[in-house]
Amino acid sequence: LKRREHHFRALVANAFDVVLVTDENAIIQYVSPAATKLGLRPDTLIGMNSLSFLTERQREEILGVTSSFHDGGASSTYELAVPNYKGATIWIETTLTNLLGDENVRGYVINLRDITERKRAEIEQHSQFQVLRALATGEPLTEVMSRLALAAEETNPGARAAVFLLDGQ
């Protein structure tokens, strides 16, 4: 039993993903050391409501799904844009598993993975495609330039871009 516990602790302590365990009210009871990869200190998260990191719309979506969880072990995965403690927006993939029926947990296990770079690449690729399509279909230059500015903003959350088209004078 001690050996199995040691293996489990080694696994969780060295996992790439962040693992949170909450009670039935979403209050964080455990945070794995990997939280530091997201710029978070595990000790400061204990006792916080895990839903407080989300937007109102995200909270409503997750609460709607969790209210439909009937069986223990049911899970759901989300991709969410959330601000980290420094105020920068990061993208996380999170899997929420209902362990309310497990007497040893009586809450939820949440696995988090930082997917910010992947999401930025996806957004950038989509934005570039939109610009290329606008060029290929002969859209007006003002529309193409607007798409370029929008692409710059989407690729860099919080940034603002503008394009000024000047005449010959």
C-alpha positions, 0 to 999 in steps of 0.5 A: 500500500505504501509503495502504491501511494509513493507511485501515485504521489510521484505520478501526480507530483511530476505530471505535465498536466495540472491536477485539481481536486475540489469538493462538491461546491468546486472549492479547491482541496488539492493542487498538483505542483504542475500549477507553477507551469501556469504561473500559479502557486499551489498553496494560494489556490487551496480554498478558492472556488475553481469557478472564480477563474472563469467568465460568467458564460463559461461558468454557466456552461460548466454548471449546466454540464455538471448538473447533468452528471448522474454517474460517478466518473462522468467527464467533460472536456473544454477549451477555455480562454482564462486570465492567469494571475498576471492578467494575461490571457491563456488557453487551457484544455480542461477535463472535469471528472465527477467523483462525487460518488467516490467517498474518498473524493466527494468532488471533482477532479480537474485536469488542466493543460496549457494549450496557448501556443496551439490555439494561437497557431490555429487562430493565426492559420485561420486568419491567414486563410481568411486574408488569402481568400479575400485576396484570391476572390478580389475583395477590395483592398480596404477589406483585405487590410481590415482582415489583416488588422483583425488577424493581428488582434486575434493572434495577440489577445489584448492587442489592437491594430489599425491600418491607414490607407493614404492617397497619393498626397 
